[in-house]
Amino acid sequence: MSQEQVEVIAIDGPTASGKGTIAGIVAQRLGYHYLDSGALYRLAALTCLDRQVDLLDEAACAKAASDIEPIFRDGRIELFGRDVTEAIRAEIVGITASKIATLPSVRQALFDLQRRAKKAPGLVADGRDMASVVFPDARLKVFLTASAESRAERRYRQLIQKGISANLTSLTEDLAERDRRDRERKTAPLVPMPDSRILDSSNLTIEETVETVLSWWREVNQ
């Protein structure tokens, strides 16, 4: 099977919409590969932070992004010989990733890395521009969303469970600001494509959301 023939499910959505969780489970159920594009931006952000790169220096940020060669193995992520699975989930890394994602040259640096993830028997990719830029020919395009309040509550519970202190009001404000940056950036703004199916998971369980995506997949393959 050529890369062009590989089927893709593209799941886009705002920060903390649950797209990573949903995409991972859908990929597992279908026996497909899974691309967490957000992890790539977080890896680039972590590299920028480790190198103390000026985030206003687009060329330096793009260099950091182009240097990463992550290894995804057994649910863990290695970068430059170091396990960074937990490190990339820090709030400061997420905030930095959101900032450098607005830079066109950073997005271009990570584009080829994302495209290479398209392998048989299929791929489920989650991010913010999977359907609009990286995989515009995806057979199924899903735009997974939820209210800022419900997303903040989910993130709050995740952090508390990990023993990390968090403030719900601050999280809500931060998510709203990230949403604004994602919508308003000049390169690949976060918007559903005309042929995307909108899925609001504010009042859905994880299983209900997964089943909805799988039912849509069965539908498009009838």
Secondary structure, DSSP 8 states (H G I E B T S, - for coil): --GGG-EEEEEE--TTSSHHHHHHHHHHHHT-EEEEHHHHHHHHHHHHHHTT--TT-HHHHHHHHHH---EEETTEEEETTEE-TTGGGSHHHHHHHHHHTT-HHHHHHHHHHHHTT--TTEEEEEESSIIIII-TT-SEEEEEE--HHHHHHHHHHHHHHTT----HHHHHHHHHHHHHHHHH-SSS-S---TT-EEEE-TT--HHHHHHHHHHHHHHHT-
